[in-house]
């Protein structure tokens, strides 16, 4: 541990994660860029044989494995060069979710002990993730597999076979359902009750169909079982019906934007269309400071966001929806510039009345 040091750049990266800091439409423009789609199709062709064998072994389709690989490291091009022990020690000492990173630091030390490797050879992302699929050390211990049969579970080798199989093993272990999509774009009927939207509102697919929800292409919703309507940019943006496999992807990375990005990239790699709906791209973008301000104002108004972190999480979405219902606004759970302006005005009026 003598070479371990605090890395200020790691804390800066934690505070500005793209999947949390960017508006969803900008994030998806990066996650499913033309280049990433094109390279994904090329990699799918190049590794088709091994991906087919992985699918047979774990029941996870090549498209989603390739999409995770592409989103995590650009298909192995950018695996990271940050010293893993220093990154994890920094986050355990000063970062958010310090106990989590302390556990990951211990897991990284266990990896080194088991492999008898040198700490300086363990490098990866600023968050301590390693290899083609950016596994955290605990995930390496729990889910890495030796699929090429060379006696090593090597997620960092130039040959991505073990890493791709390990991604599939992770998804399989967390409940991936073969043959079912992650979700798809939908059109909502006029008069839709937006209080039914959100990842915490799950209904059978047939119930959504009965409410008048249809696919974006106008077709009926197949009976894929329980799903949730997501409005990642509010009522003025794209609407999605997400299914069980979406939730499995969130076990890989808990960000809503990431899970949508993986699913959409997978669809595009396989020849699917771009989203048909419009995003509110002309609306001014709220940064983490403004979202944090909205969280504070909501909590002060009696709609507890259960913390102020500047992130659009489920607790904040519930609080926003409750405020919207109480104030006659469309209850889509989305923090917009208009909503923040109303919260500021309410707070100013309260101060004057006081």
N, C-alpha and C positions, 0 to 999 in steps of 0.2 A: 504493500500500500504506500510505499515511500514516494512513488511517482504520482500519486493522486493529488489533484489541486482543484480549487474552486474555479469554475469557468463562468464569468459574468455573461458571456454570449449565450450560454444555455438558458439563463433566466430571461434574457431578452427574447429568445425564441419561444419560450413557454408562454410569455405574455402576448405573443403575436402569432398564434397558430392560424393558418389560413382557413381551416375548416370552421373556426369559430369567429375569426376577425372579419372575413370577407362576406359580403352579401351572397346568398346562395347562387344567384345567377352568375356572378363573377367566379365563384369557386368552381361551379360546374363547367364554365368555359375553360378552366385550366384542367380540371379532372378529365373531361371528355373532349379535349382539344383535337383538332384534325390530326395533328402529329401523333398524339397518343393513340388515337383510334387506328391510324394507319400502321403504326409500329405494333400495336396489339394484334392486328390481323396477320402481320408478318410472323410474329412470334407464335401465334396459334398454329400457323402452317408449319413452322420450323419444328415445333415440339409436339406435333399432333400425336405421334405414336406414344410418347411417354404420358401425355395428358390423357389419352384414351385408357391406358393401363391404370393410371391414377383414378380415373372415373370408375373403372370396374372395381377397384379395390375399396374406394371410399364413398362412392355414390354421389360425388360432387362434379358438376359439369365443368368442362374445360374453360368455358367463357368466363365464369366468375373467378376461377383460379387465376386466369390470365389478367383479368381486370384488377384484382388485388395486387398482383405482381407489378402491373403497370403503374398503379397509383402510389404504391409504396416506394418503389425504387426506379421507376422508368424502365421496367423490364431488366433490372440488374445494373443499369448504367450508373446510378447514384446510390450506393449502399451506405455512404457515410464514412467519415474519417475522424469522428470525435472519439476520444478515449472513453470507453464505456464506463469504467470505474469512476473516472472524474466526473462524467456527466451525471451518473446516478448519485454520487456523493454530494454534488452541488444541489441537486433537486431534493435530496433527503435532508440537507442542512437548511436550505433557504426557500425552496420552491413550494408551490401549492401541492397539496396531497403528499406532504412529506412522509407520512407513515407508509404509503404505498411504495414510494421510491426507496425507502429504507429496506423494505422487504425485497425489492428487486436488486438492490445492491448486494444483499446477502445471497440471493439466488445467483448473481453473477460470480461471486466468490466461490460458490459451490461448483459452478461450471468450470472455473479455472482449476479448482482442486481435482475434479474428476478427470479433466483432460490433461492435467499437468502442463498447461500452456503458460506462456508469458503474458502478463497483463497488457503489455504494450501492443500485443497482437489482437486484443479484443477491442475493436472499434466499430462504430455504427453511427446512429443518429444522435442528435442533441438530447433525445429523451431516453437514451440507453437501449434502443432497439437495434437488432443486428440482422444481417443477412438479406437475401432477396425479398423476403416477406416481412422484414422488420419485426421479428419476434422479440418481445421482452424476455429477459433471462428466465423468468418463471415459466413462460410459454415454451421456451426451448426445452426445459426440463420435462414439462408435462406432455408436449405434443410433437416434438421433432421426431422424425422417423428416418431410418436408413433404407431408402427405397431403391438405391442403385446397388445395394448388396456389397459395398466395399468395407463394411464393418464400422463405419463412422456416420454419425448424424451430422452432416456438414451443411449448414445453411448458408455458409459464406463462400463456398467454392464457386469457381466460374461456371461449372456445370450446375444448373439450377434444379436438377432432378429432386434431390432431397428436400429442397426448400419448397418446391411446388407441391410435392406430396404432403409435406408438413402443413401447408395451408389447407389442403383438402382434409387432412386428419383433424385439424382444429375445427373447421366448419362442421364436419361430420359429427364430432364429439359434442358439439353444441346444438345439434338438432336439425342440421340441414335436411330438407326434404327434396329428393331428386324429382325432377319433372315439374316442379312448381316454380314460377317466376318469383323474383324478389318483390315485385309489385308492378304497377303500370299506371300511366296517365289516364285520368278520367275526366268526364264533364259532369258537373253538378246541375241538378234541376233548378229552375227558378223557385225561389222561396225556400231553398235548402236551409235546414236548421244547423247553423255553424257551431252550436254547442255540441254537436255530435262529432266534430272533428278533433283530431289530436291522437297521439300514439297511445294514450291511456283509454281511448274509446274504441273498443273492439266489438265488431258484429260479424255474423256470418255473411259471406259474400252474397247469398240470396237475399238477405235483408237489405243490403245496400242497393241491390237491383230493384227490390220492391219499392224503395224510396225514390227511384227514378235516376239513380246514378248509372251512367253508361261509360264505356270505354271512349277514349278521345277520338277514335276513328268511327264512332257511332255504333259499334257492335255491342252486344250484351256482355255482361260480366260473367265469366265462367265461374263455376262453383269450386273455388280453391280453398274454401274453409274460411276461418276468421280473418278479418283484415281491419285496417284503420285508415281513415281519410286523413292525409297530411296536407297542410297548406303551408309549405316552407317559406312563402313570401306573403302570406295572408290571403284574404279573399280575392285580391286583385292579381294573383299570380297563378301558377300551375297547380292543379290539384292532383294528388296521387292516392291510389289505393295500395297500401303496403301490406304484405303478407308475412307469413312465418319466417321466410328466408331473409327478409329485411331485418328482422329482429336478431337473427343469427349473425348477420354482418355487423350489427351494433355490438355484439360480443367481441368482435375483432377490434373494433374501434367504436367508442360510444357516441361519436359525433353523428348527428342526423345528416349533416351535409356529406360526411364521408360515406355513410351507408347508401345515400341516394347516388353519390358519385360513382361508387363501385357498381351498383346496379345498372345505372344508365350507361356507364362505359362498357360493361359486359354486353348490354343490348346492342350498342353501336358497333362493337367489334364483330358481333354476329350478324350485322347488316340491318339492325333495327333503325327506326327514324329518330330524329331529334324530337324534343318535346314540341308539341303543336301549340300549346298555350303561350301566352305572353307573360313576361316577367315585368314588374314595375321598375324597369331599369332607369327611368327618368327621375324617379324619386330620390331625393338626397339620402345618402347612406348614413346610417347611424353607426358611430364607432363604439368601442367598448366603454368609453367614458360616458357617452350619452345613454347607452343601455343601462349602465350602472346607476346613472342619475334617475332614470325611469324606475328602476327597481327600488331605489330608496324612496321615491315619491309614492309609489304604489304601497309600499310597506307602511309609510307614515299615514296613508289614507285608509289603512285597515285591510289592505289586500297583500298579505305577507308573501314575499317571494322567497323566503327562507334563505336569505343571504344576498349580498351584493357583490357580484363577480364580473358584471359586464358581459355575461354570456346568455344566449337565448336557450335556456334549459327548460325542462318540463315544469319545474316549480314556478318559474316566471311565466310560462305560457298559461298555466292554470290561474295565476293571479291576474294576469292581463284579461283573460276571458271573464273572470268574475267581475272585474272593474267595468268591462265593456257592457256586460249584462245589466249592471246596476246603473249605467249611465246612458243607456239607449244606443250604444254603438254596435256595429256588427261584431259578434263575439267570435272572432277568428283566432284570438290569442296572439296576435302579431303586434310587436312594438313598431309603430310607424312614426314619422315626424309629426303627423297630426296628433297622434295619441300623446306623444311627449309634450307637445305644445299645450294640450288640454290639461295634462297633469301639472304643468308649470303654472298655468292660469289658475287652476283650482287651489294650488298651494299659495299663490300670491293673494287670491281673494280671502283665503282662510287667515292669512297674516293680517290683512286689512281689517277683517271682522274681529280679530283678536285684539 
